[in-house]
Amino acid sequence: MQPRGATFEVIPYMDARHYSEMHMAKCRREKSSDMDVWQELFNQTFM
């Protein structure tokens, strides 16, 4: 595998869930097109 210049940060599930909830609320307020991305992260962190 060759590096592609991307870096990732590992965050605990509950932090990821809170982070996605925060951004989903912002997307709703601003009618942003990023809602699907944050909804997917939220769904992936459902326990």
mmCIF entry with sequence, helices, sheets and N, C-alpha, C, O atoms, coordinates in Angstrom:
data_MODEL
# 
_entry.id   MODEL 
# 
_entity.id                         1 
_entity.type                       polymer 
_entity.pdbx_number_of_molecules   1 
# 
_entity_poly.entity_id                      1 
_entity_poly.type                           'polypeptide(L)' 
_entity_poly.nstd_linkage                   no 
_entity_poly.nstd_monomer                   no 
_entity_poly.pdbx_seq_one_letter_code       MQPRGATFEVIPYMDARHYSEMHMAKCRREKSSDMDVWQELFNQTFM 
_entity_poly.pdbx_seq_one_letter_code_can   MQPRGATFEVIPYMDARHYSEMHMAKCRREKSSDMDVWQELFNQTFM 
_entity_poly.pdbx_strand_id                 A 
# 
loop_
_entity_poly_seq.entity_id 
_entity_poly_seq.num 
_entity_poly_seq.mon_id 
_entity_poly_seq.hetero 
1 1  MET n 
1 2  GLN n 
1 3  PRO n 
1 4  ARG n 
1 5  GLY n 
1 6  ALA n 
1 7  THR n 
1 8  PHE n 
1 9  GLU n 
1 10 VAL n 
1 11 ILE n 
1 12 PRO n 
1 13 TYR n 
1 14 MET n 
1 15 ASP n 
1 16 ALA n 
1 17 ARG n 
1 18 HIS n 
1 19 TYR n 
1 20 SER n 
1 21 GLU n 
1 22 MET n 
1 23 HIS n 
1 24 MET n 
1 25 ALA n 
1 26 LYS n 
1 27 CYS n 
1 28 ARG n 
1 29 ARG n 
1 30 GLU n 
1 31 LYS n 
1 32 SER n 
1 33 SER n 
1 34 ASP n 
1 35 MET n 
1 36 ASP n 
1 37 VAL n 
1 38 TRP n 
1 39 GLN n 
1 40 GLU n 
1 41 LEU n 
1 42 PHE n 
1 43 ASN n 
1 44 GLN n 
1 45 THR n 
1 46 PHE n 
1 47 MET n 
# 
_struct_asym.id          A 
_struct_asym.entity_id   1 
# 
loop_
_struct_conf.conf_type_id 
_struct_conf.id 
_struct_conf.pdbx_PDB_helix_id 
_struct_conf.beg_label_comp_id 
_struct_conf.beg_label_asym_id 
_struct_conf.beg_label_seq_id 
_struct_conf.pdbx_beg_PDB_ins_code 
_struct_conf.end_label_comp_id 
_struct_conf.end_label_asym_id 
_struct_conf.end_label_seq_id 
_struct_conf.pdbx_end_PDB_ins_code 
_struct_conf.beg_auth_comp_id 
_struct_conf.beg_auth_asym_id 
_struct_conf.beg_auth_seq_id 
_struct_conf.end_auth_comp_id 
_struct_conf.end_auth_asym_id 
_struct_conf.end_auth_seq_id 
_struct_conf.pdbx_PDB_helix_class 
_struct_conf.details 
_struct_conf.pdbx_PDB_helix_length 
HELX_P HELX_P1 AA1 TYR A 13 ? GLU A 30 ? TYR A 13 GLU A 30 1 ? 18 
HELX_P HELX_P2 AA2 MET A 35 ? GLN A 44 ? MET A 35 GLN A 44 1 ? 10 
# 
_struct_conf_type.id          HELX_P 
_struct_conf_type.criteria    ? 
_struct_conf_type.reference   ? 
# 
loop_
_atom_site.group_PDB 
_atom_site.id 
_atom_site.type_symbol 
_atom_site.label_atom_id 
_atom_site.label_alt_id 
_atom_site.label_comp_id 
_atom_site.label_asym_id 
_atom_site.label_entity_id 
_atom_site.label_seq_id 
_atom_site.pdbx_PDB_ins_code 
_atom_site.Cartn_x 
_atom_site.Cartn_y 
_atom_site.Cartn_z 
_atom_site.occupancy 
_atom_site.B_iso_or_equiv 
_atom_site.pdbx_formal_charge 
_atom_site.auth_seq_id 
_atom_site.auth_comp_id 
_atom_site.auth_asym_id 
_atom_site.auth_atom_id 
_atom_site.pdbx_PDB_model_num 
ATOM 1   N N  . MET A 1 1  ? 0.835   -1.186 0.000  1.00 0.00 ? 1  MET A N  1 
ATOM 2   C CA . MET A 1 1  ? 0.000   0.000  0.000  1.00 0.00 ? 1  MET A CA 1 
ATOM 3   C C  . MET A 1 1  ? 0.874   1.242  0.000  1.00 0.00 ? 1  MET A C  1 
ATOM 4   O O  . MET A 1 1  ? 1.918   1.296  0.651  1.00 0.00 ? 1  MET A O  1 
ATOM 5   N N  . GLN A 1 2  ? 0.425   2.221  -0.737 1.00 0.00 ? 2  GLN A N  1 
ATOM 6   C CA . GLN A 1 2  ? 1.160   3.472  -0.780 1.00 0.00 ? 2  GLN A CA 1 
ATOM 7   C C  . GLN A 1 2  ? 0.369   4.550  -0.062 1.00 0.00 ? 2  GLN A C  1 
ATOM 8   O O  . GLN A 1 2  ? -0.855  4.603  -0.177 1.00 0.00 ? 2  GLN A O  1 
ATOM 9   N N  . PRO A 1 3  ? 1.056   5.411  0.679  1.00 0.00 ? 3  PRO A N  1 
ATOM 10  C CA . PRO A 1 3  ? 0.348   6.498  1.371  1.00 0.00 ? 3  PRO A CA 1 
ATOM 11  C C  . PRO A 1 3  ? -0.283  7.463  0.380  1.00 0.00 ? 3  PRO A C  1 
ATOM 12  O O  . PRO A 1 3  ? 0.269   7.727  -0.688 1.00 0.00 ? 3  PRO A O  1 
ATOM 13  N N  . ARG A 1 4  ? -1.427  7.975  0.742  1.00 0.00 ? 4  ARG A N  1 
ATOM 14  C CA . ARG A 1 4  ? -2.137  8.907  -0.134 1.00 0.00 ? 4  ARG A CA 1 
ATOM 15  C C  . ARG A 1 4  ? -2.242  10.305 0.466  1.00 0.00 ? 4  ARG A C  1 
ATOM 16  O O  . ARG A 1 4  ? -2.961  11.156 -0.058 1.00 0.00 ? 4  ARG A O  1 
ATOM 17  N N  . GLY A 1 5  ? -1.541  10.540 1.543  1.00 0.00 ? 5  GLY A N  1 
ATOM 18  C CA . GLY A 1 5  ? -1.535  11.869 2.129  1.00 0.00 ? 5  GLY A CA 1 
ATOM 19  C C  . GLY A 1 5  ? -2.697  12.164 3.060  1.00 0.00 ? 5  GLY A C  1 
ATOM 20  O O  . GLY A 1 5  ? -2.844  13.298 3.517  1.00 0.00 ? 5  GLY A O  1 
ATOM 21  N N  . ALA A 1 6  ? -3.520  11.177 3.351  1.00 0.00 ? 6  ALA A N  1 
ATOM 22  C CA . ALA A 1 6  ? -4.651  11.387 4.256  1.00 0.00 ? 6  ALA A CA 1 
ATOM 23  C C  . ALA A 1 6  ? -4.222  11.028 5.673  1.00 0.00 ? 6  ALA A C  1 
ATOM 24  O O  . ALA A 1 6  ? -3.449  10.093 5.883  1.00 0.00 ? 6  ALA A O  1 
ATOM 25  N N  . THR A 1 7  ? -4.725  11.767 6.622  1.00 0.00 ? 7  THR A N  1 
ATOM 26  C CA . THR A 1 7  ? -4.476  11.426 8.019  1.00 0.00 ? 7  THR A CA 1 
ATOM 27  C C  . THR A 1 7  ? -5.813  11.220 8.712  1.00 0.00 ? 7  THR A C  1 
ATOM 28  O O  . THR A 1 7  ? -6.800  11.891 8.409  1.00 0.00 ? 7  THR A O  1 
ATOM 29  N N  . PHE A 1 8  ? -5.825  10.296 9.632  1.00 0.00 ? 8  PHE A N  1 
ATOM 30  C CA . PHE A 1 8  ? -7.051  9.971  10.340 1.00 0.00 ? 8  PHE A CA 1 
ATOM 31  C C  . PHE A 1 8  ? -6.808  10.063 11.834 1.00 0.00 ? 8  PHE A C  1 
ATOM 32  O O  . PHE A 1 8  ? -5.719  9.763  12.323 1.00 0.00 ? 8  PHE A O  1 
ATOM 33  N N  . GLU A 1 9  ? -7.822  10.477 12.537 1.00 0.00 ? 9  GLU A N  1 
ATOM 34  C CA . GLU A 1 9  ? -7.738  10.553 13.987 1.00 0.00 ? 9  GLU A CA 1 
ATOM 35  C C  . GLU A 1 9  ? -8.760  9.584  14.563 1.00 0.00 ? 9  GLU A C  1 
ATOM 36  O O  . GLU A 1 9  ? -9.944  9.648  14.232 1.00 0.00 ? 9  GLU A O  1 
ATOM 37  N N  . VAL A 1 10 ? -8.302  8.699  15.415 1.00 0.00 ? 10 VAL A N  1 
ATOM 38  C CA . VAL A 1 10 ? -9.205  7.747  16.056 1.00 0.00 ? 10 VAL A CA 1 
ATOM 39  C C  . VAL A 1 10 ? -9.836  8.439  17.253 1.00 0.00 ? 10 VAL A C  1 
ATOM 40  O O  . VAL A 1 10 ? -9.143  8.979  18.115 1.00 0.00 ? 10 VAL A O  1 
ATOM 41  N N  . ILE A 1 11 ? -11.181 8.412  17.291 1.00 0.00 ? 11 ILE A N  1 
ATOM 42  C CA . ILE A 1 11 ? -11.886 8.996  18.428 1.00 0.00 ? 11 ILE A CA 1 
ATOM 43  C C  . ILE A 1 11 ? -12.861 7.961  18.980 1.00 0.00 ? 11 ILE A C  1 
ATOM 44  O O  . ILE A 1 11 ? -13.413 7.173  18.214 1.00 0.00 ? 11 ILE A O  1 
ATOM 45  N N  . PRO A 1 12 ? -13.081 7.948  20.279 1.00 0.00 ? 12 PRO A N  1 
ATOM 46  C CA . PRO A 1 12 ? -14.009 6.986  20.884 1.00 0.00 ? 12 PRO A CA 1 
ATOM 47  C C  . PRO A 1 12 ? -15.424 7.133  20.319 1.00 0.00 ? 12 PRO A C  1 
ATOM 48  O O  . PRO A 1 12 ? -15.815 8.208  19.866 1.00 0.00 ? 12 PRO A O  1 
ATOM 49  N N  . TYR A 1 13 ? -16.191 6.025  20.355 1.00 0.00 ? 13 TYR A N  1 
ATOM 50  C CA . TYR A 1 13 ? -17.557 6.034  19.815 1.00 0.00 ? 13 TYR A CA 1 
ATOM 51  C C  . TYR A 1 13 ? -18.419 7.161  20.365 1.00 0.00 ? 13 TYR A C  1 
ATOM 52  O O  . TYR A 1 13 ? -19.080 7.865  19.602 1.00 0.00 ? 13 TYR A O  1 
ATOM 53  N N  . MET A 1 14 ? -18.418 7.335  21.667 1.00 0.00 ? 14 MET A N  1 
ATOM 54  C CA . MET A 1 14 ? -19.299 8.356  22.242 1.00 0.00 ? 14 MET A CA 1 
ATOM 55  C C  . MET A 1 14 ? -18.894 9.752  21.788 1.00 0.00 ? 14 MET A C  1 
ATOM 56  O O  . MET A 1 14 ? -19.755 10.605 21.572 1.00 0.00 ? 14 MET A O  1 
ATOM 57  N N  . ASP A 1 15 ? -17.596 9.994  21.641 1.00 0.00 ? 15 ASP A N  1 
ATOM 58  C CA . ASP A 1 15 ? -17.151 11.286 21.131 1.00 0.00 ? 15 ASP A CA 1 
ATOM 59  C C  . ASP A 1 15 ? -17.577 11.463 19.679 1.00 0.00 ? 15 ASP A C  1 
ATOM 60  O O  . ASP A 1 15 ? -18.014 12.543 19.282 1.00 0.00 ? 15 ASP A O  1 
ATOM 61  N N  . ALA A 1 16 ? -17.449 10.395 18.886 1.00 0.00 ? 16 ALA A N  1 
ATOM 62  C CA . ALA A 1 16 ? -17.849 10.458 17.479 1.00 0.00 ? 16 ALA A CA 1 
ATOM 63  C C  . ALA A 1 16 ? -19.351 10.690 17.370 1.00 0.00 ? 16 ALA A C  1 
ATOM 64  O O  . ALA A 1 16 ? -19.811 11.437 16.506 1.00 0.00 ? 16 ALA A O  1 
ATOM 65  N N  . ARG A 1 17 ? -20.105 10.052 18.242 1.00 0.00 ? 17 ARG A N  1 
ATOM 66  C CA . ARG A 1 17 ? -21.560 10.225 18.227 1.00 0.00 ? 17 ARG A CA 1 
ATOM 67  C C  . ARG A 1 17 ? -21.926 11.666 18.587 1.00 0.00 ? 17 ARG A C  1 
ATOM 68  O O  . ARG A 1 17 ? -22.777 12.273 17.936 1.00 0.00 ? 17 ARG A O  1 
ATOM 69  N N  . HIS A 1 18 ? -21.292 12.208 19.609 1.00 0.00 ? 18 HIS A N  1 
ATOM 70  C CA . HIS A 1 18 ? -21.556 13.590 20.012 1.00 0.00 ? 18 HIS A CA 1 
ATOM 71  C C  . HIS A 1 18 ? -21.156 14.554 18.892 1.00 0.00 ? 18 HIS A C  1 
ATOM 72  O O  . HIS A 1 18 ? -21.888 15.493 18.581 1.00 0.00 ? 18 HIS A O  1 
ATOM 73  N N  . TYR A 1 19 ? -20.004 14.314 18.301 1.00 0.00 ? 19 TYR A N  1 
ATOM 74  C CA . TYR A 1 19 ? -19.496 15.144 17.211 1.00 0.00 ? 19 TYR A CA 1 
ATOM 75  C C  . TYR A 1 19 ? -20.477 15.142 16.035 1.00 0.00 ? 19 TYR A C  1 
ATOM 76  O O  . TYR A 1 19 ? -20.768 16.192 15.462 1.00 0.00 ? 19 TYR A O  1 
ATOM 77  N N  . SER A 1 20 ? -20.985 13.954 15.679 1.00 0.00 ? 20 SER A N  1 
ATOM 78  C CA . SER A 1 20 ? -21.924 13.870 14.556 1.00 0.00 ? 20 SER A CA 1 
ATOM 79  C C  . SER A 1 20 ? -23.259 14.526 14.902 1.00 0.00 ? 20 SER A C  1 
ATOM 80  O O  . SER A 1 20 ? -23.857 15.181 14.048 1.00 0.00 ? 20 SER A O  1 
ATOM 81  N N  . GLU A 1 21 ? -23.738 14.362 16.139 1.00 0.00 ? 21 GLU A N  1 
ATOM 82  C CA . GLU A 1 21 ? -24.982 15.022 16.554 1.00 0.00 ? 21 GLU A CA 1 
ATOM 83  C C  . GLU A 1 21 ? -24.851 16.540 16.473 1.00 0.00 ? 21 GLU A C  1 
ATOM 84  O O  . GLU A 1 21 ? -25.765 17.231 16.022 1.00 0.00 ? 21 GLU A O  1 
ATOM 85  N N  . MET A 1 22 ? -23.714 17.041 16.911 1.00 0.00 ? 22 MET A N  1 
ATOM 86  C CA . MET A 1 22 ? -23.467 18.477 16.885 1.00 0.00 ? 22 MET A CA 1 
ATOM 87  C C  . MET A 1 22 ? -23.497 19.003 15.440 1.00 0.00 ? 22 MET A C  1 
ATOM 88  O O  . MET A 1 22 ? -24.094 20.044 15.163 1.00 0.00 ? 22 MET A O  1 
ATOM 89  N N  . HIS A 1 23 ? -22.855 18.280 14.539 1.00 0.00 ? 23 HIS A N  1 
ATOM 90  C CA . HIS A 1 23 ? -22.816 18.714 13.145 1.00 0.00 ? 23 HIS A CA 1 
ATOM 91  C C  . HIS A 1 23 ? -24.151 18.500 12.429 1.00 0.00 ? 23 HIS A C  1 
ATOM 92  O O  . HIS A 1 23 ? -24.495 19.269 11.531 1.00 0.00 ? 23 HIS A O  1 
ATOM 93  N N  . MET A 1 24 ? -24.900 17.477 12.809 1.00 0.00 ? 24 MET A N  1 
ATOM 94  C CA . MET A 1 24 ? -26.231 17.283 12.219 1.00 0.00 ? 24 MET A CA 1 
ATOM 95  C C  . MET A 1 24 ? -27.133 18.451 12.585 1.00 0.00 ? 24 MET A C  1 
ATOM 96  O O  . MET A 1 24 ? -27.892 18.932 11.744 1.00 0.00 ? 24 MET A O  1 
ATOM 97  N N  . ALA A 1 25 ? -27.062 18.911 13.820 1.00 0.00 ? 25 ALA A N  1 
ATOM 98  C CA . ALA A 1 25 ? -27.868 20.061 14.246 1.00 0.00 ? 25 ALA A CA 1 
ATOM 99  C C  . ALA A 1 25 ? -27.474 21.303 13.454 1.00 0.00 ? 25 ALA A C  1 
ATOM 100 O O  . ALA A 1 25 ? -28.335 22.075 13.034 1.00 0.00 ? 25 ALA A O  1 
ATOM 101 N N  . LYS A 1 26 ? -26.183 21.492 13.253 1.00 0.00 ? 26 LYS A N  1 
ATOM 102 C CA . LYS A 1 26 ? -25.701 22.637 12.476 1.00 0.00 ? 26 LYS A CA 1 
ATOM 103 C C  . LYS A 1 26 ? -26.178 22.540 11.025 1.00 0.00 ? 26 LYS A C  1 
ATOM 104 O O  . LYS A 1 26 ? -26.582 23.543 10.437 1.00 0.00 ? 26 LYS A O  1 
ATOM 105 N N  . CYS A 1 27 ? -26.133 21.345 10.451 1.00 0.00 ? 27 CYS A N  1 
ATOM 106 C CA . CYS A 1 27 ? -26.589 21.141 9.069  1.00 0.00 ? 27 CYS A CA 1 
ATOM 107 C C  . CYS A 1 27 ? -28.081 21.439 8.940  1.00 0.00 ? 27 CYS A C  1 
ATOM 108 O O  . CYS A 1 27 ? -28.522 22.021 7.949  1.00 0.00 ? 27 CYS A O  1 
ATOM 109 N N  . ARG A 1 28 ? -28.858 21.034 9.953  1.00 0.00 ? 28 ARG A N  1 
ATOM 110 C CA . ARG A 1 28 ? -30.298 21.323 9.924  1.00 0.00 ? 28 ARG A CA 1 
ATOM 111 C C  . ARG A 1 28 ? -30.547 22.827 9.943  1.00 0.00 ? 28 ARG A C  1 
ATOM 112 O O  . ARG A 1 28 ? -31.366 23.340 9.181  1.00 0.00 ? 28 ARG A O  1 
ATOM 113 N N  . ARG A 1 29 ? -29.833 23.527 10.820 1.00 0.00 ? 29 ARG A N  1 
ATOM 114 C CA . ARG A 1 29 ? -29.994 24.987 10.922 1.00 0.00 ? 29 ARG A CA 1 
ATOM 115 C C  . ARG A 1 29 ? -29.611 25.689 9.629  1.00 0.00 ? 29 ARG A C  1 
ATOM 116 O O  . ARG A 1 29 ? -30.295 26.610 9.183  1.00 0.00 ? 29 ARG A O  1 
ATOM 117 N N  . GLU A 1 30 ? -28.509 25.245 9.032  1.00 0.00 ? 30 GLU A N  1 
ATOM 118 C CA . GLU A 1 30 ? -27.976 25.919 7.851  1.00 0.00 ? 30 GLU A CA 1 
ATOM 119 C C  . GLU A 1 30 ? -28.440 25.293 6.544  1.00 0.00 ? 30 GLU A C  1 
ATOM 120 O O  . GLU A 1 30 ? -28.053 25.741 5.464  1.00 0.00 ? 30 GLU A O  1 
ATOM 121 N N  . LYS A 1 31 ? -29.275 24.251 6.639  1.00 0.00 ? 31 LYS A N  1 
ATOM 122 C CA . LYS A 1 31 ? -29.768 23.534 5.457  1.00 0.00 ? 31 LYS A CA 1 
ATOM 123 C C  . LYS A 1 31 ? -28.597 23.089 4.569  1.00 0.00 ? 31 LYS A C  1 
ATOM 124 O O  . LYS A 1 31 ? -28.613 23.283 3.353  1.00 0.00 ? 31 LYS A O  1 
ATOM 125 N N  . SER A 1 32 ? -27.597 22.496 5.197  1.00 0.00 ? 32 SER A N  1 
ATOM 126 C CA . SER A 1 32 ? -26.375 22.078 4.517  1.00 0.00 ? 32 SER A CA 1 
ATOM 127 C C  . SER A 1 32 ? -26.558 20.743 3.795  1.00 0.00 ? 32 SER A C  1 
ATOM 128 O O  . SER A 1 32 ? -27.363 19.904 4.199  1.00 0.00 ? 32 SER A O  1 
ATOM 129 N N  . SER A 1 33 ? -25.796 20.569 2.725  1.00 0.00 ? 33 SER A N  1 
ATOM 130 C CA . SER A 1 33 ? -25.851 19.321 1.961  1.00 0.00 ? 33 SER A CA 1 
ATOM 131 C C  . SER A 1 33 ? -24.996 18.224 2.606  1.00 0.00 ? 33 SER A C  1 
ATOM 132 O O  . SER A 1 33 ? -24.990 17.090 2.126  1.00 0.00 ? 33 SER A O  1 
ATOM 133 N N  . ASP A 1 34 ? -24.277 18.546 3.680  1.00 0.00 ? 34 ASP A N  1 
ATOM 134 C CA . ASP A 1 34 ? -23.428 17.567 4.358  1.00 0.00 ? 34 ASP A CA 1 
ATOM 135 C C  . ASP A 1 34 ? -24.204 16.674 5.323  1.00 0.00 ? 34 ASP A C  1 
ATOM 136 O O  . ASP A 1 34 ? -23.612 15.808 5.968  1.00 0.00 ? 34 ASP A O  1 
ATOM 137 N N  . MET A 1 35 ? -25.489 16.864 5.430  1.00 0.00 ? 35 MET A N  1 
ATOM 138 C CA . MET A 1 35 ? -26.304 16.127 6.401  1.00 0.00 ? 35 MET A CA 1 
ATOM 139 C C  . MET A 1 35 ? -26.153 14.615 6.240  1.00 0.00 ? 35 MET A C  1 
ATOM 140 O O  . MET A 1 35 ? -26.068 13.901 7.239  1.00 0.00 ? 35 MET A O  1 
ATOM 141 N N  . ASP A 1 36 ? -26.116 14.116 5.016  1.00 0.00 ? 36 ASP A N  1 
ATOM 142 C CA . ASP A 1 36 ? -26.015 12.670 4.788  1.00 0.00 ? 36 ASP A CA 1 
ATOM 143 C C  . ASP A 1 36 ? -24.718 12.093 5.360  1.00 0.00 ? 36 ASP A C  1 
ATOM 144 O O  . ASP A 1 36 ? -24.714 10.994 5.914  1.00 0.00 ? 36 ASP A O  1 
ATOM 145 N N  . VAL A 1 37 ? -23.635 12.829 5.224  1.00 0.00 ? 37 VAL A N  1 
ATOM 146 C CA . VAL A 1 37 ? -22.342 12.371 5.742  1.00 0.00 ? 37 VAL A CA 1 
ATOM 147 C C  . VAL A 1 37 ? -22.393 12.239 7.260  1.00 0.00 ? 37 VAL A C  1 
ATOM 148 O O  . VAL A 1 37 ? -21.944 11.236 7.816  1.00 0.00 ? 37 VAL A O  1 
ATOM 149 N N  . TRP A 1 38 ? -22.939 13.252 7.929  1.00 0.00 ? 38 TRP A N  1 
ATOM 150 C CA . TRP A 1 38 ? -23.011 13.230 9.392  1.00 0.00 ? 38 TRP A CA 1 
ATOM 151 C C  . TRP A 1 38 ? -24.026 12.205 9.874  1.00 0.00 ? 38 TRP A C  1 
ATOM 152 O O  . TRP A 1 38 ? -23.830 11.587 10.921 1.00 0.00 ? 38 TRP A O  1 
ATOM 153 N N  . GLN A 1 39 ? -25.106 12.016 9.127  1.00 0.00 ? 39 GLN A N  1 
ATOM 154 C CA . GLN A 1 39 ? -26.105 11.005 9.486  1.00 0.00 ? 39 GLN A CA 1 
ATOM 155 C C  . GLN A 1 39 ? -25.491 9.612  9.407  1.00 0.00 ? 39 GLN A C  1 
ATOM 156 O O  . GLN A 1 39 ? -25.765 8.762  10.254 1.00 0.00 ? 39 GLN A O  1 
ATOM 157 N N  . GLU A 1 40 ? -24.661 9.378  8.391  1.00 0.00 ? 40 GLU A N  1 
ATOM 158 C CA . GLU A 1 40 ? -24.000 8.080  8.255  1.00 0.00 ? 40 GLU A CA 1 
ATOM 159 C C  . GLU A 1 40 ? -23.054 7.819  9.428  1.00 0.00 ? 40 GLU A C  1 
ATOM 160 O O  . GLU A 1 40 ? -23.032 6.714  9.970  1.00 0.00 ? 40 GLU A O  1 
ATOM 161 N N  . LEU A 1 41 ? -22.278 8.825  9.820  1.00 0.00 ? 41 LEU A N  1 
ATOM 162 C CA . LEU A 1 41 ? -21.393 8.667  10.981 1.00 0.00 ? 41 LEU A CA 1 
ATOM 163 C C  . LEU A 1 41 ? -22.208 8.394  12.240 1.00 0.00 ? 41 LEU A C  1 
ATOM 164 O O  . LEU A 1 41 ? -21.844 7.537  13.046 1.00 0.00 ? 41 LEU A O  1 
ATOM 165 N N  . PHE A 1 42 ? -23.301 9.115  12.408 1.00 0.00 ? 42 PHE A N  1 
ATOM 166 C CA . PHE A 1 42 ? -24.174 8.914  13.562 1.00 0.00 ? 42 PHE A CA 1 
ATOM 167 C C  . PHE A 1 42 ? -24.693 7.476  13.594 1.00 0.00 ? 42 PHE A C  1 
ATOM 168 O O  . PHE A 1 42 ? -24.680 6.832  14.644 1.00 0.00 ? 42 PHE A O  1 
ATOM 169 N N  . ASN A 1 43 ? -25.145 6.977  12.451 1.00 0.00 ? 43 ASN A N  1 
ATOM 170 C CA . ASN A 1 43 ? -25.671 5.609  12.373 1.00 0.00 ? 43 ASN A CA 1 
ATOM 171 C C  . ASN A 1 43 ? -24.588 4.571  12.662 1.00 0.00 ? 43 ASN A C  1 
ATOM 172 O O  . ASN A 1 43 ? -24.868 3.535  13.264 1.00 0.00 ? 43 ASN A O  1 
ATOM 173 N N  . GLN A 1 44 ? -23.372 4.840  12.244 1.00 0.00 ? 44 GLN A N  1 
ATOM 174 C CA . GLN A 1 44 ? -22.274 3.899  12.474 1.00 0.00 ? 44 GLN A CA 1 
ATOM 175 C C  . GLN A 1 44 ? -21.879 3.837  13.943 1.00 0.00 ? 44 GLN A C  1 
ATOM 176 O O  . GLN A 1 44 ? -21.282 2.853  14.378 1.00 0.00 ? 44 GLN A O  1 
ATOM 177 N N  . THR A 1 45 ? -22.200 4.861  14.707 1.00 0.00 ? 45 THR A N  1 
ATOM 178 C CA . THR A 1 45 ? -21.820 4.881  16.119 1.00 0.00 ? 45 THR A CA 1 
ATOM 179 C C  . THR A 1 45 ? -22.971 4.488  17.036 1.00 0.00 ? 45 THR A C  1 
ATOM 180 O O  . THR A 1 45 ? -22.844 4.590  18.256 1.00 0.00 ? 45 THR A O  1 
ATOM 181 N N  . PHE A 1 46 ? -24.098 4.039  16.471 1.00 0.00 ? 46 PHE A N  1 
ATOM 182 C CA . PHE A 1 46 ? -25.240 3.634  17.288 1.00 0.00 ? 46 PHE A CA 1 
ATOM 183 C C  . PHE A 1 46 ? -24.875 2.393  18.079 1.00 0.00 ? 46 PHE A C  1 
ATOM 184 O O  . PHE A 1 46 ? -24.360 1.421  17.526 1.00 0.00 ? 46 PHE A O  1 
ATOM 185 N N  . MET A 1 47 ? -25.143 2.430  19.373 1.00 0.00 ? 47 MET A N  1 
ATOM 186 C CA . MET A 1 47 ? -24.825 1.274  20.220 1.00 0.00 ? 47 MET A CA 1 
ATOM 187 C C  . MET A 1 47 ? -26.089 0.590  20.664 1.00 0.00 ? 47 MET A C  1 
ATOM 188 O O  . MET A 1 47 ? -26.031 -0.406 21.386 1.00 0.00 ? 47 MET A O  1 
# 
